[in-house]
Every structure is written in C-alpha cells, then in structure tokens.
Amino acid sequence: MRCSRYKEILFSLLAGFLLNSCASGGTPPKGISPIEVQEKETESARQVKEMNERILMSTLATSKVSPGDYKIGPEDLLEVTVFEVEKLNKTVRVSARGDISLPLLGILKVKGLTATELEKNITDLLAEKYIKDPYVTVFIKEYRNQRISVIGMVEKPGIFEVAGQKTVLGMMAMAGGLKEDAGRLLFLLRPPPSNEDSPKETAGSVQQAPLTLVIDLDELLIKGDLSLNVPTFSGDVINVPASGKVFVGGEVQRPGGFPLKGKRLTVTQAIALAEGLKPEADGAEIRIFRFSGKGQEKEAIAVNYYDIVAAKAVDLYLKENDILLVPQSGIKNFWVGFRDFFRFSFGIGFWRSF
C-alpha cells in the first residue's frame, strides 16, 4: 500500500508536468543585471545546440539498435527455428491476444517477452517432453507499429508511429531535437501493464500507477552516459519541460511546474503557487529532491512547512529543476519509501545516488 501511495503522488506530479509545459519570463532579482540574464540565456541556447548535435550523432552511431530489450507484441512476425529438427521450424504471426501456435507445443503466450526469453521458454518445453538438449532461436522478422508520444520543449512534438526498438535518443531525434528553452530533465512516463498482462486483481488490491523515470539530459548528452539512453515501448510518453522551473507535487491543490527563470522562489512561495496544501497534507514531512546535474549525489532536503510559517525555520530558496513533494499525513518513512520505490521500479543505475 505504501509503495502504491508514492506512485500516486508521482503520477499527480507528472500530470502537472504535462499540463504546465510553458515557460514564462520574470523580472531579474536585485543584484542580477539584465546583461547577466541575457548571458545566461545565450549560454543555455549554446548548450541546447550542442545537445541537439549529440542527439543526431548518437542516433547515427547507434542507428541499428539491438533488439535484445524489445518486447514481443501483437502483429509481430516471428521466425522460430529448432536446430536439426526442420519440421518444428515455423514462421508465425503473433495474434491480437499475444499468442502463437507451434508444432508439439500448441498455443503459447508470447506477448511481453523478449526474443531471448521466448527462446528459453520453448527450449524448456521441448526438453521437458520431446527433444534432448534442443537448440532454439527466435528471430523477429517484422515489428508491429508502436505509438510513442514526445511532448514539451521539442521542435516537433506529437505521437509517433515507430517500428522496431527505439531509444530515448532515437525518439528525441524523431521529434526534431530540443527547443532553446528546454529544461535539463526528461520525464519518461510508462503506462502500467494492461489487465490481460497482469494477475487478476483481488479484493483490496491497488491498481498499478504508471512508472516514471527521470533522465538528466546533461549526464546523457554532455557527459555521454549512454546507460541513460533507455529503450522505449508502445504507450510511453516522453516529456521535456521548459527550463527555469521547479516542480511541486503530492498533496497540494494544483501540482505542476512553475517558472523560476529570473526569480528567486522559496518553499512557501512555491506552495502558494500550487494553491496551498490539501487538508490531508503533512507539511512537516516535505522533501525537496535536487538534481545537481554535476555527477554528485542527488539531495533529499527535509522541510517542515509549519516551522517555516511559524518563523522557527528558514524559508529555503529553490533551485532550477527542484522537485518539492508533499506527502499525505500519516505516511511514515516517506524518503525511504520514495527511494525504495525508484530502486524497485527502475533498478538499473539511474538512481545510484539515492
């Protein structure tokens, strides 16, 4: 239940991201001249241009993506070969239900499996009853079309029909690269498995929420950490919010992204922009998650909103790309649960520093 609650919090935050992707300007704070602001904007534009060049180059360098991570789906055409048993070789089209029919084995559920996983399943079934030490290969001859969305600060946002395995960089290239006012974080929203892929829900079970992955574009494109160039799948939504924002989510009235460009924004001001806390919010257990973009550990800063309002604590200034999350009252160990949720959900090094 606890993990599910954190997922709900993140989903509400992502919904806000999707609805608040426009940046707005502001008056520079005292002590910062218009020339300094303009220089920062020029430097940001230069960096975005460099990122777009790397998106193109990386896509060209990895234009032939390994299908190892591709999940088989309806309408894919599979070539199944059993070494030295020609009568078992077959080319089959995956049905709308995600099944195939093979000699001896009958109907097999293949939807959601990789080619390697299917090879192992067929090998195990043949070895169990029919053939000693079979050698099975599965080759995907034709890929079904997949619908992947790219929105936010990209040149050509939209829903793309793609075939075969695509990565984040590949999809960014299809969307024409980043706009000049793109932020430095990319949010990948992945829908939960459909009902037919998941075990039947029992009484009291909680419906799965979409998975959310945050990718630091500086780490991916400037520092070249290609482990962040993750595969994308049908139904994924890639969102690149505008630069100069902070994000407020959880138990607030209007979660989403709020402009920071040219301004100094405190915790209480950000919560005010989100139209305040909900009645069920626990303002004493707020956390600010800060992505440095410099290879340092991600910070989790504890904030007590009630102490700030009572002048017992400092009203901290937020930085660009900060994520401020407000939990529901009664949820304990918020930070531990949030950290463990990401470790459990993504587990491949994106959250190494948590």
N, C-alpha and C positions, 0 to 999 in steps of 0.2 A: 504493500500500500504506500509506503514511504517513497519508494523509487517512482511509483506511478505519479505521486503528487509533484515530485520535482519535474517530471516530464510535462505535466500540465502547466507548471509555471513557465517552462521553457517554450511550450507551444504558444502560450499567451504572449510571450515576449516576441517570438517570431512573427506572430500575426501582426503585432505592432510594427515590426520591421517592414513587412510587406506593404503596410498602409501608410508608412511615413518615410518614403524614399526620396523626398525632395529636400534639397538644402536651401537654407535662407541665410542671407547675409546679416551683418550686425555692425554696430559701431565699435571700433577698436577701443579696448580699455585704456585707461590713463597709463602713460608710460610707454605705450607702443604707438609709434608713428605710422601714418598711412603708408610711408615708403617701406617700412619693415613688413607690414602686412602684405604689400604688393610683392616684395622679395620672396616671402614665404609661398605665396600663390604661384610665382614663377618657378620656384624650386619644385613645388608639388607637381606642376604641369610637366616639368622635365622628367621627373621620376615616373609619372604615368606613361610618358612617351617611351621611356626605357623599358617599362614593364610590358607595354604592347609589343615592342620589338622582341622581347624574350618569349612572349606568348607565341608569336609567329615562328621564331626559331625553334622553340621547344616542340611545337607541333610538327614542324617539318622533320625534326630529328627523330621523333617518335611516331611518325605517321602510321607505321604498322604496329598496332598495339597488340600485345599478346592476349589471346582470348582466354587465358587461364582463369580470370576472375569473372568471365561472362556467365550470367545465369540463364539457363535454357528456358524458353518460354513458348507459348502457343505460336504456331505457324513456322517455327524454325525447322529447317530440313537437316536431319542428322544422317550421317553415314556410319553404320556400326559394322565393324569388321572383327571376326574371330579368326585368329591365325590358324591356317591349315584345316579349317572347318568351313569350307566355302558355302555350304548350304545354310549356314547361320548368318552369313553376311546379308545386310539389308540396308536400304536407304528409305528412311521413314520421315513423314511429316508429323510434327507434334500437333495433337488435336487441340481444339479450343479449351478442353478441360485440362490440358497439360499432360496427356498420356501418349504412349506409343505402344505398338504391338510387335513383339519379337517372337520368332520361332522358339518352341520349347517353353519359353518364359511367359508368354501371354501378354497381358496388359501391365505396363509399368508406368508409375508416376514419375515424370522427369522434370516437371516444372520447378524452377528454383534451384536446380542442381547445376554445377559446373560440369564440363565435359569429363574432367578427371574424376569427379565424384560419381558420375554415371558409369564410367569405365569400371570403377571399383565395385559398384553395386551389381553390374552384370557379371563381372568376374566371380564374385562371391556366390551368386545364384547358380551359375553354371558349374562351379566347382563343388557345390553342395550336392548336386544330383546327377550331373551329366558328364562333365569333362574334367580330367585331372590336369591341374595347372594350366587353365586356359589363358591365352594372351589376347586381351580385348582392347581395341582402340575405338574412340568415338571422335568423329570429325564433324564440325558444324559447317555444312556446305552453304546454307543460306540463313541469314539472320532476319528475324522479323523486324518491322519498323517499331521504334520506341519513341515516345513523346517525352521530351525533356525541356523544361522551361528555364530560361535565363532572363532575369528581371533586374531592375535597379539601374545603376550607373554604368551601362554598357551601350555601345553605339547602336546595336540592332536588337533590342530586347524582343522576346517572343517565345512561342512554343515551337520547338524544332523536331521534325521527324528525322530520326537518325537510324542507321542500320549498323549492326555490329557493336563492338565495345568502344565506348568513348570515355575520355577522362575529363576532369575539370578543365584542363588547359585546352583540350580539343573543343569543348563546348564554348569556352570563352572566345576562342578563335572564330567559331561559327557565329557568335554574337557580335563580331567586329571589334573585339577588344574593349578596353576601359575608356570611359569618358574622363576628361580632365579633372572633374570634381568627384571622382570615385574615391571611396574610402580604402583603408588598408586591410579590412577584414571581409572575408567572403563567407556567407552562411549557406550551407547545403542542407536543405530540408528534404528528408526521405520519408515517404508515407509508410505506415506500418503494413505488415503482411495482410492480404485480403482474408476474409473469413474462411475461404476454402483452403488457404495455406496454413491457417492456424488451428490449433486444437479447439474443439467446441467449448464455448465459454460456459462455465458452471455458475451456479447462483453465488453471487457475492464477488465474482471475478471482476477485474477492472479492465476496460477496453484500452488497448495499447495506443499511445500517442506517437506522432511522428518522431523519428530520430533527427537530431540536429548536430551538425558538425561545423565548427568554426575554423576557418583556414586563414592563417596570416599570410597575406599576399607578399609582404616583404621577404618573409622566410622562403616562400615558394619561388618567387620571381627574381628577387635581388640576390639572395644567398644561395639559390639553386637547390633547395631541399626538395627533391623530386618525390620523396616519400609522401609529400602532401598532395601530389597530383593523383588523386584517388579516382578509381573507376566510377562512372555514373550509370544509373539504371533507369528504366522506364518509370515515369512518375516523379522523378527527382525535380526539385526546384532550387536553382542557384540564384541567390540574391546578393548583389553588391550594393550596400547602402552608400549614400553620399558621404564625403569626408566631412570632418568637423562636427561630428555628432557624438552624443552619449546616448546610452540606451537604458531605459527604465522598464522593468518588468516585474511580474509577480502580482502581489496583492495591492495594486494601485488602480485608480479609476480608469486611466487611459494609458495603457502600456504602449511603448514605441520609441522611436528615435527622435532626439531633439537637438536643434542646432547649437554648436559650441563655437563656430568659426567667429573669431574676433571678439569673443566674450569670455568672461570668467564665470563659471557656473558652480554653485555649491550644491551640497546634498539636498538641503531643504528647498532650494530653488528648482532643482530637477524634479523633486517630488511634487512641487507645486505645479510645474508644467504638465506633470502626469495627473493633475487634478486631485492630488491628495491620496492618502491611504484609504483602503477599504476598511469597514468596521472589523473584519476578521484578521486584519494585518497585524503582524508582530513587529512593530517598529524598533524594538530593542535588538533584533537579530538580523538587521540588514547587512548584506555583504556587497562590497564593490569588487568586481573582478577586472583586473587591469592587465591588458596585453601590451607588453613593452615593445614588441617588435624588434628587440635587440638581442634575442637569444637568451635573455635572462629568464629566471623563473617567473611564471605568472603569479601575480599577487592576489591574495584574497584579504581584503581590508574589512575588519569588523566595524560596524557603525551602529550607534544607539541614537535613533532619531529623537526619542523622548528626552534624552540628556542634552542633545543639541538645542532643542526648543526651550529647555529649562536653563540654558546657559551654563550647563555643567560640562559640556564637551565642545570641542572646536567643530565648526561647520566646515568640513573639508571641501576643498576645490576638486572638481572632477577633471579628468584629462580626456583627450580625444580617444574614442573607442572604448571608454569605460563602460562596463555593464553593471548596473545597480539593480539587485534583485531583492525584493521584499517578500519574506516567507509568510505563510499563514500561521496565526497564533497556535501554539501547542505543538508545532513541529520541532523536535529537538535534533541536535547534531546536524543542523542544516548544511554546514560546509562539508562535513564528512559524507553525507548522503549525496550532495551535489557532485563532489569529486568522484565518489564510487560509481555514480550513475554514468559519468563520462568514461571512466575506465572500463566499465562493463559494456557500454554501448559501442565504443569505438576501438579501444584496446590495442591500437597499432602504433602508438607513439605520439599521437597528436597532443596528448595531454601528459607528456612525460614529466612536465614540471609541476604537476599537481601533486 
